[in-house]
Amino acid sequence: MSAKVLERFPAGAPRGSWPAEEYAAARRAEGEHATVVMDLRSDAFLVVVEAGDEEGRP
């Protein structure tokens, strides 16, 4: 799967704060198939979509 990173968030968010999940939920509400993944190397949460999603392809 080829993915496009929409946004990245540091893993050290305050307890009870989920900025990556909130951002992904907002993108899903707009019709994008956004998913949150963890990038262990950079210790960050990434909000990604499949590369084909930006052009309207399945």
C-alpha distance matrix in Angstrom:
0.0 3.8 6.3 10.1 12.7 15.5 17.9 18.7 21.6 23.6 23.7 27.5 28.0 31.4 31.7 30.9 28.9 25.2 24.4 20.6 20.9 23.5 21.5 18.4 21.0 22.6 19.5 18.9 22.6 22.0 19.5 16.1 13.6 13.7 12.9 14.7 13.4 15.8 15.7 18.4 19.2 20.3 21.4 19.8 18.0 15.2 14.7 11.2 10.0 7.0 8.1 9.7 11.7 14.1 15.4 15.9 13.6 12.2
3.8 0.0 3.8 7.1 10.1 13.1 15.7 16.8 20.0 22.3 22.9 26.6 27.2 30.7 31.5 30.8 28.4 24.8 23.5 19.7 20.5 22.8 20.3 17.7 20.6 21.7 18.3 18.5 22.1 21.0 18.8 15.3 13.4 13.2 13.0 14.6 13.5 15.8 15.1 18.2 18.5 19.0 20.6 18.8 17.1 13.9 13.4 9.8 8.7 5.9 5.5 8.1 10.4 11.9 13.3 14.7 12.9 12.5
6.3 3.8 0.0 3.8 6.5 9.4 12.0 13.3 16.6 19.1 19.9 23.6 23.8 27.3 28.3 27.5 25.0 21.4 19.8 16.2 17.1 19.2 16.6 14.2 17.4 18.2 15.0 15.6 19.2 18.1 16.4 12.7 11.1 10.1 10.1 11.5 10.9 13.4 13.0 16.5 17.0 16.9 18.2 15.9 14.0 10.6 9.8 6.2 5.6 4.4 4.6 8.2 9.1 10.2 12.6 14.0 13.1 12.9
10.1 7.1 3.8 0.0 3.8 6.3 9.2 11.2 14.8 17.6 19.2 22.6 22.5 26.1 27.5 26.8 23.8 20.4 18.2 14.9 16.4 17.9 14.8 13.0 16.4 16.6 13.3 14.8 18.0 16.5 15.5 11.8 11.2 9.8 10.6 11.7 11.7 14.0 13.4 17.1 17.3 16.4 17.9 15.2 13.4 9.7 8.5 5.5 5.5 6.1 5.2 8.8 9.0 8.6 11.6 13.5 13.7 14.2
12.7 10.1 6.5 3.8 0.0 3.8 5.7 7.4 11.0 13.9 15.7 18.9 18.9 22.5 24.1 23.6 20.5 17.3 15.0 11.7 13.9 15.3 12.2 11.1 14.8 15.0 12.4 14.4 17.5 16.4 16.2 12.5 12.0 9.4 9.7 9.7 9.9 11.6 11.1 14.8 15.1 13.6 14.8 11.8 10.2 6.5 5.9 4.5 6.7 8.9 8.9 12.3 11.7 11.1 14.6 16.3 16.9 17.2
15.5 13.1 9.4 6.3 3.8 0.0 3.8 7.2 10.4 13.9 16.0 18.9 18.1 21.5 23.2 22.4 19.0 15.9 13.1 10.3 12.4 13.0 9.5 9.1 12.6 12.0 9.5 12.2 14.8 13.5 14.0 10.7 11.2 8.5 9.8 10.1 11.5 13.5 13.5 17.2 17.7 15.6 16.4 12.9 10.9 7.5 5.6 5.6 7.3 10.4 10.5 13.2 11.6 10.4 14.1 15.6 17.0 17.6
17.9 15.7 12.0 9.2 5.7 3.8 0.0 3.8 6.8 10.4 12.8 15.4 14.6 18.1 20.1 19.6 16.1 13.4 10.4 8.0 11.0 11.6 8.3 9.1 12.6 12.2 10.8 13.7 16.0 15.4 16.4 13.4 13.7 10.3 10.8 9.6 10.9 12.0 12.0 15.5 15.9 13.3 13.7 10.1 8.5 6.0 5.3 7.4 10.2 13.5 14.0 16.9 15.2 14.2 17.9 19.3 20.7 21.1
18.7 16.8 13.3 11.2 7.4 7.2 3.8 0.0 3.8 6.8 9.3 12.0 12.0 15.6 17.7 17.8 14.6 12.1 9.6 7.4 10.9 12.2 9.8 10.7 14.2 14.6 13.7 16.2 18.6 18.5 19.5 16.4 16.0 12.4 11.6 9.3 9.6 9.5 9.3 12.3 12.8 9.9 10.0 6.4 5.7 4.5 6.3 8.9 12.4 15.4 16.2 19.5 18.1 17.5 21.2 22.5 23.6 23.6
21.6 20.0 16.6 14.8 11.0 10.4 6.8 3.8 0.0 3.8 6.4 8.5 8.2 11.8 14.1 14.5 11.3 9.4 7.2 6.1 9.8 11.0 9.7 11.3 14.3 14.9 14.9 17.3 19.4 19.9 21.1 18.4 18.0 14.2 13.0 10.0 10.5 9.6 10.0 12.3 13.2 10.0 9.0 5.5 5.2 6.4 8.3 11.7 15.3 18.4 19.6 22.8 21.1 20.7 24.4 25.5 26.7 26.4
23.6 22.3 19.1 17.6 13.9 13.9 10.4 6.8 3.8 0.0 3.8 5.4 6.6 10.3 12.7 14.1 11.5 10.4 9.3 8.9 12.3 13.8 13.1 14.6 17.4 18.3 18.6 20.7 22.9 23.6 24.8 22.0 21.3 17.5 15.8 12.3 11.9 9.8 9.8 10.8 11.6 8.3 6.6 4.4 6.2 8.8 11.5 14.7 18.4 21.3 22.5 25.9 24.5 24.2 27.9 29.0 30.0 29.5
23.7 22.9 19.9 19.2 15.7 16.0 12.8 9.3 6.4 3.8 0.0 3.8 5.7 9.1 10.6 12.2 10.4 9.4 9.7 9.2 11.7 13.9 14.1 15.1 17.5 19.1 19.6 21.1 23.4 24.6 25.5 22.9 21.6 17.9 15.5 11.8 11.0 8.4 9.3 9.5 11.3 9.0 5.7 4.8 6.0 9.6 12.4 15.5 19.2 22.0 23.7 26.9 25.6 25.8 29.5 30.3 30.9 30.1
27.5 26.6 23.6 22.6 18.9 18.9 15.4 12.0 8.5 5.4 3.8 0.0 3.8 6.5 8.5 11.0 9.6 10.1 10.6 11.4 13.8 15.3 16.0 17.5 19.6 20.9 22.0 23.6 25.5 26.8 28.1 25.7 24.7 21.0 18.8 15.1 14.7 12.2 12.9 12.6 14.0 11.5 8.4 8.2 9.7 13.1 15.6 19.0 22.6 25.6 27.2 30.4 28.9 28.9 32.7 33.4 34.3 33.5
28.0 27.2 23.8 22.5 18.9 18.1 14.6 12.0 8.2 6.6 5.7 3.8 0.0 3.8 6.5 8.2 6.1 7.1 7.7 9.5 11.6 12.4 13.5 15.5 17.1 18.2 19.8 21.5 22.9 24.4 26.0 24.0 23.3 19.7 17.9 14.5 15.0 13.4 14.8 15.2 16.9 14.2 11.3 9.9 10.2 13.3 14.9 18.6 22.0 25.3 27.1 30.0 28.0 27.9 31.7 32.3 33.5 32.7
31.4 30.7 27.3 26.1 22.5 21.5 18.1 15.6 11.8 10.3 9.1 6.5 3.8 0.0 3.8 6.2 5.5 8.3 9.7 12.3 13.6 13.9 15.7 17.9 18.8 19.9 22.0 23.5 24.4 26.3 28.2 26.5 25.9 22.4 20.7 17.4 18.2 16.6 18.3 18.4 20.3 17.8 14.6 13.6 13.7 16.9 18.2 21.9 25.2 28.5 30.5 33.2 31.0 31.0 34.8 35.1 36.4 35.6
31.7 31.5 28.3 27.5 24.1 23.2 20.1 17.7 14.1 12.7 10.6 8.5 6.5 3.8 0.0 3.8 5.5 8.4 11.0 13.3 13.6 14.3 16.8 18.4 18.8 20.6 22.8 23.7 24.7 27.0 28.6 27.1 26.1 22.8 20.8 17.6 18.3 16.9 19.1 19.0 21.5 19.5 16.0 15.2 14.8 18.1 19.2 22.8 25.9 29.2 31.5 34.1 31.8 32.2 36.0 36.0 37.1 35.8
30.9 30.8 27.5 26.8 23.6 22.4 19.6 17.8 14.5 14.1 12.2 11.0 8.2 6.2 3.8 0.0 3.8 6.5 9.7 12.1 11.5 11.8 14.9 16.3 16.1 17.9 20.5 21.1 21.7 24.4 25.9 24.9 23.9 20.9 19.1 16.4 17.9 17.2 19.9 20.4 23.1 21.1 17.7 16.3 15.0 17.9 18.3 21.8 24.6 27.9 30.4 32.7 30.1 30.7 34.4 34.0 35.2 33.9
28.9 28.4 25.0 23.8 20.5 19.0 16.1 14.6 11.3 11.5 10.4 9.6 6.1 5.5 5.5 3.8 0.0 3.8 6.1 9.0 9.1 9.0 11.6 13.6 13.8 15.2 17.6 18.7 19.4 21.7 23.5 22.2 21.7 18.4 17.0 14.3 16.1 15.6 18.1 19.1 21.5 19.1 16.0 14.0 12.6 15.1 15.4 19.1 21.9 25.4 27.7 30.0 27.4 27.7 31.4 31.2 32.7 31.6
25.2 24.8 21.4 20.4 17.3 15.9 13.4 12.1 9.4 10.4 9.4 10.1 7.1 8.3 8.4 6.5 3.8 0.0 3.8 5.6 5.4 6.2 8.7 10.1 10.7 12.5 14.5 15.4 16.6 18.8 20.3 18.8 18.0 14.7 13.2 10.6 12.7 12.8 15.5 17.1 19.6 17.4 14.6 12.0 9.8 12.0 11.9 15.5 18.2 21.6 24.0 26.3 23.8 24.2 27.9 27.7 29.0 27.9
24.4 23.5 19.8 18.2 15.0 13.1 10.4 9.6 7.2 9.3 9.7 10.6 7.7 9.7 11.0 9.7 6.1 3.8 0.0 3.8 5.5 5.0 6.0 8.5 9.8 10.6 12.4 14.2 15.3 16.8 18.7 17.0 16.9 13.4 12.7 10.3 12.7 13.1 15.2 17.3 19.3 16.6 14.5 11.3 9.2 10.5 10.1 13.8 16.6 20.2 22.2 24.5 21.9 21.8 25.6 25.7 27.3 26.6
20.6 19.7 16.2 14.9 11.7 10.3 8.0 7.4 6.1 8.9 9.2 11.4 9.5 12.3 13.3 12.1 9.0 5.6 3.8 0.0 3.8 5.4 5.1 6.1 8.5 9.9 10.6 12.2 14.2 15.5 16.7 14.5 13.9 10.2 9.1 6.7 9.1 10.1 12.3 14.9 17.0 14.7 12.9 9.4 6.4 7.1 6.4 10.2 13.1 16.6 18.7 21.1 18.8 19.0 22.7 22.9 24.2 23.4
20.9 20.5 17.1 16.4 13.9 12.4 11.0 10.9 9.8 12.3 11.7 13.8 11.6 13.6 13.6 11.5 9.1 5.4 5.5 3.8 0.0 3.8 5.5 5.1 6.0 8.6 9.9 10.3 12.2 14.3 15.2 13.6 12.6 9.4 8.2 6.6 9.8 11.5 14.5 16.9 19.5 17.7 15.6 12.4 9.0 9.6 8.0 11.1 13.3 16.7 19.4 21.3 18.6 19.4 23.0 22.5 23.7 22.5
23.5 22.8 19.2 17.9 15.3 13.0 11.6 12.2 11.0 13.8 13.9 15.3 12.4 13.9 14.3 11.8 9.0 6.2 5.0 5.4 3.8 0.0 3.8 5.5 5.1 6.3 8.7 9.9 10.6 12.7 14.5 13.5 13.5 10.7 10.8 9.9 13.2 14.9 17.6 20.1 22.4 20.1 18.2 14.8 11.8 12.0 10.0 13.1 14.9 18.5 20.8 22.5 19.4 19.7 23.2 22.7 24.5 23.6
21.5 20.3 16.6 14.8 12.2 9.5 8.3 9.8 9.7 13.1 14.1 16.0 13.5 15.7 16.8 14.9 11.6 8.7 6.0 5.1 5.5 3.8 0.0 3.8 5.5 5.2 6.4 8.7 9.9 10.9 12.8 11.3 11.9 8.8 9.7 9.2 12.5 14.4 16.5 19.5 21.3 18.9 17.6 13.9 11.0 10.1 7.6 10.6 12.3 16.1 17.9 19.7 16.7 16.5 20.1 20.0 21.9 21.6
18.4 17.7 14.2 13.0 11.1 9.1 9.1 10.7 11.3 14.6 15.1 17.5 15.5 17.9 18.4 16.3 13.6 10.1 8.5 6.1 5.1 5.5 3.8 0.0 3.8 5.4 5.1 6.1 8.6 9.8 10.6 8.7 8.4 5.3 6.2 6.8 10.5 13.2 15.6 18.8 20.8 19.0 17.9 14.3 10.8 9.4 6.1 8.3 9.5 13.1 15.5 17.0 14.1 14.6 18.1 17.7 19.2 18.3
21.0 20.6 17.4 16.4 14.8 12.6 12.6 14.2 14.3 17.4 17.5 19.6 17.1 18.8 18.8 16.1 13.8 10.7 9.8 8.5 6.0 5.1 5.5 3.8 0.0 3.8 5.4 5.0 6.2 8.7 9.8 9.3 9.3 7.5 8.7 9.6 13.4 16.2 18.9 21.9 24.2 22.4 20.9 17.5 13.9 13.0 9.9 11.7 12.3 15.6 18.2 19.1 15.8 16.5 19.8 18.6 20.3 19.3
22.6 21.7 18.2 16.6 15.0 12.0 12.2 14.6 14.9 18.3 19.1 20.9 18.2 19.9 20.6 17.9 15.2 12.5 10.6 9.9 8.6 6.3 5.2 5.4 3.8 0.0 3.8 5.4 5.0 6.5 9.0 8.9 10.4 8.9 11.1 12.2 15.9 18.5 20.8 23.9 25.9 23.7 22.5 18.9 15.6 14.3 11.0 12.8 13.0 16.5 18.4 19.2 15.6 15.6 18.8 17.9 20.2 19.8
19.5 18.3 15.0 13.3 12.4 9.5 10.8 13.7 14.9 18.6 19.6 22.0 19.8 22.0 22.8 20.5 17.6 14.5 12.4 10.6 9.9 8.7 6.4 5.1 5.4 3.8 0.0 3.8 5.4 5.1 6.6 5.5 7.4 6.2 9.3 11.2 14.7 17.6 19.6 23.0 24.7 22.8 22.1 18.4 15.2 13.0 9.3 10.1 9.7 13.0 14.7 15.4 11.9 11.8 15.0 14.3 16.6 16.4
18.9 18.5 15.6 14.8 14.4 12.2 13.7 16.2 17.3 20.7 21.1 23.6 21.5 23.5 23.7 21.1 18.7 15.4 14.2 12.2 10.3 9.9 8.7 6.1 5.0 5.4 3.8 0.0 3.8 5.2 5.0 4.8 5.6 5.9 8.7 11.3 14.9 18.2 20.6 23.9 26.0 24.5 23.6 20.1 16.5 14.6 10.9 11.1 10.0 12.8 15.2 15.3 11.7 12.8 15.6 14.0 15.8 14.9
22.6 22.1 19.2 18.0 17.5 14.8 16.0 18.6 19.4 22.9 23.4 25.5 22.9 24.4 24.7 21.7 19.4 16.6 15.3 14.2 12.2 10.6 9.9 8.6 6.2 5.0 5.4 3.8 0.0 3.8 5.4 7.3 9.1 9.6 12.4 14.6 18.3 21.5 23.9 27.2 29.3 27.5 26.5 22.9 19.4 17.7 14.0 14.6 13.6 16.3 18.4 18.2 14.4 15.0 17.4 15.6 17.9 17.3
22.0 21.0 18.1 16.5 16.4 13.5 15.4 18.5 19.9 23.6 24.6 26.8 24.4 26.3 27.0 24.4 21.7 18.8 16.8 15.5 14.3 12.7 10.9 9.8 8.7 6.5 5.1 5.2 3.8 0.0 3.8 5.9 9.1 9.9 13.3 15.8 19.3 22.5 24.4 27.9 29.6 27.7 27.2 23.5 20.2 17.9 14.2 14.2 12.7 15.2 16.6 16.1 12.3 12.2 14.4 12.9 15.7 15.9
19.5 18.8 16.4 15.5 16.2 14.0 16.4 19.5 21.1 24.8 25.5 28.1 26.0 28.2 28.6 25.9 23.5 20.3 18.7 16.7 15.2 14.5 12.8 10.6 9.8 9.0 6.6 5.0 5.4 3.8 0.0 3.8 6.6 8.8 12.3 15.4 18.6 22.1 24.1 27.6 29.4 28.0 27.6 24.0 20.6 18.1 14.3 13.5 11.1 12.9 14.6 13.6 9.8 10.6 12.5 10.3 12.7 12.4
16.1 15.3 12.7 11.8 12.5 10.7 13.4 16.4 18.4 22.0 22.9 25.7 24.0 26.5 27.1 24.9 22.2 18.8 17.0 14.5 13.6 13.5 11.3 8.7 9.3 8.9 5.5 4.8 7.3 5.9 3.8 0.0 3.8 5.6 9.3 12.5 15.4 18.9 20.6 24.3 25.9 24.5 24.4 20.9 17.6 14.7 11.0 9.8 7.3 9.4 11.2 10.9 7.1 8.1 10.8 9.4 11.3 11.0
13.6 13.4 11.1 11.2 12.0 11.2 13.7 16.0 18.0 21.3 21.6 24.7 23.3 25.9 26.1 23.9 21.7 18.0 16.9 13.9 12.6 13.5 11.9 8.4 9.3 10.4 7.4 5.6 9.1 9.1 6.6 3.8 0.0 3.8 6.6 10.3 12.9 16.6 18.6 22.0 24.0 23.1 22.7 19.5 16.1 13.4 10.0 8.3 5.9 7.6 10.5 10.5 7.4 9.7 12.3 10.8 11.5 10.1
13.7 13.2 10.1 9.8 9.4 8.5 10.3 12.4 14.2 17.5 17.9 21.0 19.7 22.4 22.8 20.9 18.4 14.7 13.4 10.2 9.4 10.7 8.8 5.3 7.5 8.9 6.2 5.9 9.6 9.9 8.8 5.6 3.8 0.0 3.8 6.9 9.9 13.4 15.4 18.9 20.8 19.7 19.2 15.9 12.4 9.8 6.3 5.5 4.9 8.1 10.9 12.1 9.4 10.8 14.1 13.5 14.3 13.3
12.9 13.0 10.1 10.6 9.7 9.8 10.8 11.6 13.0 15.8 15.5 18.8 17.9 20.7 20.8 19.1 17.0 13.2 12.7 9.1 8.2 10.8 9.7 6.2 8.7 11.1 9.3 8.7 12.4 13.3 12.3 9.3 6.6 3.8 0.0 3.8 6.5 10.2 12.7 15.9 18.2 17.5 16.6 13.6 10.0 8.1 5.5 5.4 6.4 9.0 12.3 14.1 12.0 13.8 17.1 16.5 16.8 15.2
14.7 14.6 11.5 11.7 9.7 10.1 9.6 9.3 10.0 12.3 11.8 15.1 14.5 17.4 17.6 16.4 14.3 10.6 10.3 6.7 6.6 9.9 9.2 6.8 9.6 12.2 11.2 11.3 14.6 15.8 15.4 12.5 10.3 6.9 3.8 0.0 3.8 6.9 9.8 12.8 15.3 14.4 13.1 10.2 6.5 5.6 4.6 6.3 9.0 11.8 14.6 17.0 15.2 16.5 20.0 19.9 20.2 18.8
13.4 13.5 10.9 11.7 9.9 11.5 10.9 9.6 10.5 11.9 11.0 14.7 15.0 18.2 18.3 17.9 16.1 12.7 12.7 9.1 9.8 13.2 12.5 10.5 13.4 15.9 14.7 14.9 18.3 19.3 18.6 15.4 12.9 9.9 6.5 3.8 0.0 3.8 6.6 9.4 12.1 11.8 10.7 8.6 5.7 5.3 6.5 7.4 10.4 12.3 14.9 17.7 16.7 18.1 21.5 21.7 21.5 20.0
15.8 15.8 13.4 14.0 11.6 13.5 12.0 9.5 9.6 9.8 8.4 12.2 13.4 16.6 16.9 17.2 15.6 12.8 13.1 10.1 11.5 14.9 14.4 13.2 16.2 18.5 17.6 18.2 21.5 22.5 22.1 18.9 16.6 13.4 10.2 6.9 3.8 0.0 3.8 5.9 9.0 8.8 7.3 6.0 4.5 6.1 8.9 10.3 13.7 15.5 17.7 20.8 20.1 21.2 24.6 25.1 24.9 23.6
15.7 15.1 13.0 13.4 11.1 13.5 12.0 9.3 10.0 9.8 9.3 12.9 14.8 18.3 19.1 19.9 18.1 15.5 15.2 12.3 14.5 17.6 16.5 15.6 18.9 20.8 19.6 20.6 23.9 24.4 24.1 20.6 18.6 15.4 12.7 9.8 6.6 3.8 0.0 3.8 5.6 5.7 5.7 5.4 6.0 6.8 10.3 11.2 14.6 16.1 17.5 21.0 20.8 21.5 24.8 25.9 25.6 24.6
18.4 18.2 16.5 17.1 14.8 17.2 15.5 12.3 12.3 10.8 9.5 12.6 15.2 18.4 19.0 20.4 19.1 17.1 17.3 14.9 16.9 20.1 19.5 18.8 21.9 23.9 23.0 23.9 27.2 27.9 27.6 24.3 22.0 18.9 15.9 12.8 9.4 5.9 3.8 0.0 3.8 5.5 4.8 6.8 8.6 10.3 13.9 14.9 18.3 19.6 21.0 24.5 24.5 25.2 28.5 29.6 29.1 28.0
19.2 18.5 17.0 17.3 15.1 17.7 15.9 12.8 13.2 11.6 11.3 14.0 16.9 20.3 21.5 23.1 21.5 19.6 19.3 17.0 19.5 22.4 21.3 20.8 24.2 25.9 24.7 26.0 29.3 29.6 29.4 25.9 24.0 20.8 18.2 15.3 12.1 9.0 5.6 3.8 0.0 3.8 5.7 8.0 10.6 11.7 15.4 16.2 19.5 20.6 21.4 25.1 25.4 25.8 28.9 30.4 30.0 29.3
20.3 19.0 16.9 16.4 13.6 15.6 13.3 9.9 10.0 8.3 9.0 11.5 14.2 17.8 19.5 21.1 19.1 17.4 16.6 14.7 17.7 20.1 18.9 19.0 22.4 23.7 22.8 24.5 27.5 27.7 28.0 24.5 23.1 19.7 17.5 14.4 11.8 8.8 5.7 5.5 3.8 0.0 3.8 5.4 8.7 10.0 13.7 15.1 18.7 20.4 21.1 24.8 24.7 24.6 28.0 29.6 29.6 29.2
21.4 20.6 18.2 17.9 14.8 16.4 13.7 10.0 9.0 6.6 5.7 8.4 11.3 14.6 16.0 17.7 16.0 14.6 14.5 12.9 15.6 18.2 17.6 17.9 20.9 22.5 22.1 23.6 26.5 27.2 27.6 24.4 22.7 19.2 16.6 13.1 10.7 7.3 5.7 4.8 5.7 3.8 0.0 3.8 7.1 9.7 13.4 15.5 19.2 21.2 22.5 26.0 25.5 25.7 29.2 30.4 30.6 29.8
19.8 18.8 15.9 15.2 11.8 12.9 10.1 6.4 5.5 4.4 4.8 8.2 9.9 13.6 15.2 16.3 14.0 12.0 11.3 9.4 12.4 14.8 13.9 14.3 17.5 18.9 18.4 20.1 22.9 23.5 24.0 20.9 19.5 15.9 13.6 10.2 8.6 6.0 5.4 6.8 8.0 5.4 3.8 0.0 3.8 6.3 9.9 12.3 16.1 18.6 19.9 23.3 22.4 22.5 26.1 27.3 27.7 27.0
18.0 17.1 14.0 13.4 10.2 10.9 8.5 5.7 5.2 6.2 6.0 9.7 10.2 13.7 14.8 15.0 12.6 9.8 9.2 6.4 9.0 11.8 11.0 10.8 13.9 15.6 15.2 16.5 19.4 20.2 20.6 17.6 16.1 12.4 10.0 6.5 5.7 4.5 6.0 8.6 10.6 8.7 7.1 3.8 0.0 3.8 6.8 9.6 13.3 16.0 17.8 20.9 19.7 20.1 23.7 24.5 25.0 24.1
15.2 13.9 10.6 9.7 6.5 7.5 6.0 4.5 6.4 8.8 9.6 13.1 13.3 16.9 18.1 17.9 15.1 12.0 10.5 7.1 9.6 12.0 10.1 9.4 13.0 14.3 13.0 14.6 17.7 17.9 18.1 14.7 13.4 9.8 8.1 5.6 5.3 6.1 6.8 10.3 11.7 10.0 9.7 6.3 3.8 0.0 3.8 6.1 9.8 12.6 14.1 17.3 16.2 16.4 20.1 21.0 21.5 20.9
14.7 13.4 9.8 8.5 5.9 5.6 5.3 6.3 8.3 11.5 12.4 15.6 14.9 18.2 19.2 18.3 15.4 11.9 10.1 6.4 8.0 10.0 7.6 6.1 9.9 11.0 9.3 10.9 14.0 14.2 14.3 11.0 10.0 6.3 5.5 4.6 6.5 8.9 10.3 13.9 15.4 13.7 13.4 9.9 6.8 3.8 0.0 3.8 7.1 10.5 12.4 15.1 13.3 13.6 17.3 17.9 18.7 18.1
11.2 9.8 6.2 5.5 4.5 5.6 7.4 8.9 11.7 14.7 15.5 19.0 18.6 21.9 22.8 21.8 19.1 15.5 13.8 10.2 11.1 13.1 10.6 8.3 11.7 12.8 10.1 11.1 14.6 14.2 13.5 9.8 8.3 5.5 5.4 6.3 7.4 10.3 11.2 14.9 16.2 15.1 15.5 12.3 9.6 6.1 3.8 0.0 3.8 6.8 8.7 11.5 10.2 10.9 14.4 15.1 15.4 14.9
10.0 8.7 5.6 5.5 6.7 7.3 10.2 12.4 15.3 18.4 19.2 22.6 22.0 25.2 25.9 24.6 21.9 18.2 16.6 13.1 13.3 14.9 12.3 9.5 12.3 13.0 9.7 10.0 13.6 12.7 11.1 7.3 5.9 4.9 6.4 9.0 10.4 13.7 14.6 18.3 19.5 18.7 19.2 16.1 13.3 9.8 7.1 3.8 0.0 3.8 6.1 8.1 6.5 7.9 11.2 11.5 11.7 11.2
7.0 5.9 4.4 6.1 8.9 10.4 13.5 15.4 18.4 21.3 22.0 25.6 25.3 28.5 29.2 27.9 25.4 21.6 20.2 16.6 16.7 18.5 16.1 13.1 15.6 16.5 13.0 12.8 16.3 15.2 12.9 9.4 7.6 8.1 9.0 11.8 12.3 15.5 16.1 19.6 20.6 20.4 21.2 18.6 16.0 12.6 10.5 6.8 3.8 0.0 3.8 5.5 5.5 7.8 10.1 10.4 9.5 8.8
8.1 5.5 4.6 5.2 8.9 10.5 14.0 16.2 19.6 22.5 23.7 27.2 27.1 30.5 31.5 30.4 27.7 24.0 22.2 18.7 19.4 20.8 17.9 15.5 18.2 18.4 14.7 15.2 18.4 16.6 14.6 11.2 10.5 10.9 12.3 14.6 14.9 17.7 17.5 21.0 21.4 21.1 22.5 19.9 17.8 14.1 12.4 8.7 6.1 3.8 0.0 3.8 5.6 6.4 8.2 9.8 9.0 9.7
9.7 8.1 8.2 8.8 12.3 13.2 16.9 19.5 22.8 25.9 26.9 30.4 30.0 33.2 34.1 32.7 30.0 26.3 24.5 21.1 21.3 22.5 19.7 17.0 19.1 19.2 15.4 15.3 18.2 16.1 13.6 10.9 10.5 12.1 14.1 17.0 17.7 20.8 21.0 24.5 25.1 24.8 26.0 23.3 20.9 17.3 15.1 11.5 8.1 5.5 3.8 0.0 3.8 5.6 5.7 6.7 5.2 6.5
11.7 10.4 9.1 9.0 11.7 11.6 15.2 18.1 21.1 24.5 25.6 28.9 28.0 31.0 31.8 30.1 27.4 23.8 21.9 18.8 18.6 19.4 16.7 14.1 15.8 15.6 11.9 11.7 14.4 12.3 9.8 7.1 7.4 9.4 12.0 15.2 16.7 20.1 20.8 24.5 25.4 24.7 25.5 22.4 19.7 16.2 13.3 10.2 6.5 5.5 5.6 3.8 0.0 3.8 5.4 5.1 5.5 6.4
14.1 11.9 10.2 8.6 11.1 10.4 14.2 17.5 20.7 24.2 25.8 28.9 27.9 31.0 32.2 30.7 27.7 24.2 21.8 19.0 19.4 19.7 16.5 14.6 16.5 15.6 11.8 12.8 15.0 12.2 10.6 8.1 9.7 10.8 13.8 16.5 18.1 21.2 21.5 25.2 25.8 24.6 25.7 22.5 20.1 16.4 13.6 10.9 7.9 7.8 6.4 5.6 3.8 0.0 3.8 5.6 7.5 9.7
15.4 13.3 12.6 11.6 14.6 14.1 17.9 21.2 24.4 27.9 29.5 32.7 31.7 34.8 36.0 34.4 31.4 27.9 25.6 22.7 23.0 23.2 20.1 18.1 19.8 18.8 15.0 15.6 17.4 14.4 12.5 10.8 12.3 14.1 17.1 20.0 21.5 24.6 24.8 28.5 28.9 28.0 29.2 26.1 23.7 20.1 17.3 14.4 11.2 10.1 8.2 5.7 5.4 3.8 0.0 3.8 5.6 8.9
15.9 14.7 14.0 13.5 16.3 15.6 19.3 22.5 25.5 29.0 30.3 33.4 32.3 35.1 36.0 34.0 31.2 27.7 25.7 22.9 22.5 22.7 20.0 17.7 18.6 17.9 14.3 14.0 15.6 12.9 10.3 9.4 10.8 13.5 16.5 19.9 21.7 25.1 25.9 29.6 30.4 29.6 30.4 27.3 24.5 21.0 17.9 15.1 11.5 10.4 9.8 6.7 5.1 5.6 3.8 0.0 3.8 6.6
13.6 12.9 13.1 13.7 16.9 17.0 20.7 23.6 26.7 30.0 30.9 34.3 33.5 36.4 37.1 35.2 32.7 29.0 27.3 24.2 23.7 24.5 21.9 19.2 20.3 20.2 16.6 15.8 17.9 15.7 12.7 11.3 11.5 14.3 16.8 20.2 21.5 24.9 25.6 29.1 30.0 29.6 30.6 27.7 25.0 21.5 18.7 15.4 11.7 9.5 9.0 5.2 5.5 7.5 5.6 3.8 0.0 3.8
12.2 12.5 12.9 14.2 17.2 17.6 21.1 23.6 26.4 29.5 30.1 33.5 32.7 35.6 35.8 33.9 31.6 27.9 26.6 23.4 22.5 23.6 21.6 18.3 19.3 19.8 16.4 14.9 17.3 15.9 12.4 11.0 10.1 13.3 15.2 18.8 20.0 23.6 24.6 28.0 29.3 29.2 29.8 27.0 24.1 20.9 18.1 14.9 11.2 8.8 9.7 6.5 6.4 9.7 8.9 6.6 3.8 0.0
